[in-house]
């Protein structure tokens, strides 16, 4: 059975909050563009900092 996927867009502050609250973990998502990858890395770092 093929895994179903959803493509969506989130504001960076929402992504940071989800990561900080451990509702979402970095291994759960994949960035589709270089810009999204850079922004999500910043969100991950921000969530780790506090």
C-alpha positions in Angstrom: 0.0 0.0 0.0 1.4 3.4 -1.0 1.8 6.0 1.8 -0.4 9.0 1.3 1.1 12.4 1.6 -0.1 16.0 1.9 1.7 19.1 0.7 1.0 22.1 2.7 2.4 25.5 3.8 2.8 26.8 7.3 3.8 30.1 8.7 7.2 29.9 10.3 6.0 30.8 13.7 3.5 27.9 13.6 6.2 25.5 12.5 8.4 26.7 15.3 5.6 26.3 17.9 4.8 22.8 16.7 8.5 21.8 16.9 8.9 23.5 20.3 5.9 21.8 21.7 7.1 18.5 20.2 3.8 18.0 18.3 5.9 17.7 15.2 9.5 16.5 14.9 12.0 17.4 12.1 12.1 13.8 10.9 8.3 13.9 10.2 8.6 16.3 7.3 10.6 17.0 4.2 11.2 20.3 2.5 10.4 20.6 -1.2 12.5 23.6 -2.0 15.8 25.0 -1.0 14.2 28.1 0.5 11.8 26.0 2.6 14.8 23.9 3.8 16.7 27.0 4.9 13.6 28.4 6.7 12.8 25.1 8.4 16.3 24.8 9.6 16.0 28.2 11.3 12.7 27.0 12.9 14.3 23.9 14.2 17.2 25.8 15.7 14.8 28.3 17.3 12.7 25.5 18.8 15.9 24.0 20.3 16.9 27.3 21.8 13.8 27.8 23.8 
